[in-house]
Amino acid sequence: MINIIVFSKDRACQLDLLLSSMKKYFGEWRNQAVSVLYTHSEERFGSGYRKIFQLHPEFDYVPETDFKNDLVGIFNKASRDCTSFLVDDDMFIDYLSLDSAEFAAFRAKRRILCLSCRMSPRMDFFYMKNLPVKPPRFRRNRTWRWKGQPGDWGYPMSAGGMHIFRTEDLARPVLRGEYWNPNTFEGRALMPNPPRRPLMICFEEAKVFCAAVNKVQTVNQNRHAGSYPPEELNSIFLAGRRLSCDKHHQIRTRSPHGEVAYEWI
């Protein structure tokens, strides 16, 4: 089925939400090869990941020592025909099945570069630049020509949000690209090397959403709310509380990124 590679740093609490929502809304998750490449800047964040290992022992956890070498190792170990990426502030918000017309169309039509689980025809806002965008003109099965489209509509080579690619299409950027963290992997390896496939495809409703509530890297100045400092989330998580995925079920947003109010359980 799919190699799913998750990137995480200092956000075990949000990673717990991602993995919990995957288990709840992605019925075939057990059939996928899910690897979490993680790192932490302080011991208190390391304690959060040790709690993750106990809560979600089903997944493969790879501690980051050298980001590129670690990612190449995960990629080379992969045996699935498709590969997808998630980041720890992503979450599943609706039921996803690979027994779908969209996944079948992606697999059957080589002109489709990827199946985006984060886009839907309702998306008319580019959160990262705080700008309205016009959705593309769709073809059959909600496919569109991505090149030249504004905002997220013209951004197929994402390292988050669960764009599903053919594994063969990622060999060049993963193996030959120059990068050292998820942001440079996306910006320096994935974005400059899109396969020559002109189309993308999406579901009627988004299955994955990125909660832009904080930031743990300094490479890019990504827009975020700053509403939930990672240190605060980690402390509450270690104290025994967890983020709930129920509140975010079937939220309908205008953008694949945005600000949310978390709910604790």
N, C-alpha and C positions, 0 to 999 in steps of 0.2 A: 504494500500500500504506500505509505508515506514515511520518509525520514523527517521528523519534526525536531528542529534544533532551536532551543530556547536560550536566549542570552540574559544573564542576570548579574547585577552588582548591587550589593548593600540593600536589597529589597526583598528579603525573604517573605515578609508579610504580604506584599503584592504578588509575589510568585505563588504563594499559597492560594490566593484568590484565582490566579490564572489556572493552576492545576486542578483546583476544585471545580471550577466552571467547565474545564475541559471534560472532566469525568462526568459532569451532570448533563452537558448539552451535546457532547460529541460521542454518540453511541458506540462508534467503532474505535475508540481511543486505544483499547487494549491490543488492537491489531497493528498499531503503528509503532515505529521505533522512535521513542521520545528521549532525547538527550538534553540535559541542562548543563550548559557551560557557565560556571558561576565563579565569582570572585568577591572578596570583601576587603574593605580598607581598614577595619578595626575588628578586634576580637568580639565585641558585642554583636556585630553583624554576623560573624562566624557562628555565634550561638544560635542565631536565627536559622541559619542553613542546617545546623544539626537537628533542629526541630523539624525542618522540612523533610529531612531524611526519614524521620519517624512517621510523619503524617502521610507521606507519599512514597513508600518504599518501592513502588512499581516502576519507577523511572530510573534512567541511567544518569548519574551525576558525575561531571568531570570538573575537578578544580582547575582553575586557570593558572597556568605557569608561564606559557607563552601563547598569546591569543591565536596567532596565525597557525602555529604548529598544532595547537590543541584542536582548532577548527578543522584543519586538514585531516587530522587523525580521526575525528568523528566522521567527516565526509567520506574518507577512504574506507572506513569500516561499514558504511551504509550499504544496504543490499536492496533497497526499495527503488522502484522506477521513478518515484516522485520525491521531491524535497521541498520543505517549507520552513520558514523562520518565524519565531515569535520573540517578543521581548517581555520582560517581567511585568510591565505595566499594561500589557494587553489583558483582555478577558473575553471569554465567550459569552455572548448575550442572546443567542438563539440556537435552536437545534440544527446541527450540521450532520449530514449523512453523505457518504461517498456513493451511495446508491441513489444518485440524483441525475437529472437530465443535464445539469450544468457540468458536473464532473465527467460524465460520459462524453459530452461535446468536446470538452478540453482534451480528453484522451484521444478522441477520434480525429480531431482536426489539428493538423500540425501547424497551421497558421496561427493558432492561438498560443500566445506566449505563456500565459498563466491564468489560473482561476483565482480571482481575488475574493477572499472571505470577508474583507473589511469594507468593500464598496457596495453600493446599491443605487438604483436610479434616483433616489431621493437626495443624493448628496449634491448640494449646491453651495457649499461653503468650504473655504480653505482655511482651516483653523490656524495653521502655522504662520500664515501671513495675514490673518484676519481680513480675508477678502471673499466676496461672493464669487462663485464660479458657475459657469453654465455647463450642465451635463452634456455629454456628447450625443450625437445622433446614433441610436442603437440599431444594430442589425438583428438577425435572427438569434434567439436565445440570449438576448442581452449581451451580445458581443459589440465591441467598438474598436475603432482605430485609435491607438493610444498616442501615437507620435504627434506632437504639437498641441496636445490637449492641455488645458490649464490645470494647475494644482495637482491633486491626487489622481485625477483622471489620466494624466500623462506621466505617471510615476509607477512603472511596473516593477522595477528592480528594488523592492523594499526588503529590508532585513527585519521587518516586523509585520504584524497584521495578518499573517498567514496567507500570503500569496503562494499558491501551489504551482511549482515549476516541474518540468522534467529534469531529473537529476543530471542527465547528460549535458543540459544547457548551462549548468552551474560549474562544470569542471574547470573551465578557463578562469573565471573570476576567483574561485576558491583556491585553486592550486597555483595560479600565476600572479594574482593580484598582490599589491603591496599595501598592507593594512596592519593595524595593531589593536583595534578594539571594534565593537560593533558599528560605531559611527563611521570610522574610516573604512571598514569593510563595505558598508553601503555606499559611501561617497566616492571611494577610490577604486573599488573593485567591481561592485555590482553595477552602479549607474553607468560607468563608461563602457560596459561590455554587454549590452542587451543582445540576445540572440535575434536573428533576422526573422522575427515572427511578428506580423503587424497588428495582431488583435489581442485583446484581453476579454475576459468574460467574468460576470459576477452573478450573484444570486438576486432574487427579487428583494430580499432583506439581508442586511449585513449580519454576519455570524460572529464577528470579532470586532471589538472596540478598544481603543487605546485611551486610558485615563491619564490625561496630561496634568497630573497634580504635583509633580516634583521632578527634579533632575539630579542625576548622580554623576554626570560626566562634564568635562570642561572643554571638549573638542568643539562642540556646536552649541550655540545659544538658542536651543529649541524653546519655543514658546510653551509656557506651563503656568498653572495657577499658583504654585507655591503654597498650596493649602494644606498639604500633609507632608511635613518634613520626614525624610526617611528615618531619622533618629527617633522621632516620636512614634511612628508606626512600628518600628522594631521593638521599642520598649513595651508597647501595649501588646504586641504579638507574644513576646516572651512572658508577659504577665498572664497569658492564658486566653486572650480574646483573639478572634479571627474576623476577617472581612467576609461579609455575606455576598454571595452571587445572586441571591433571589431578587433583590431590589432592582437589579439591572437587567432582568430577563425581558427581552423584547423591547428594550428602549429603542426609540426611533430618533436618530440624530441626523443632522445635516452634514456631518463631517465624520471621517473615520477616527479623528482625534477630538478630544474635548475634555471639559472639566466635569467632575462628578462629585456627589456627596456620598461618601462611603457609609455603609451601615455595618455595625459590629454585632457579632454573635458571641 
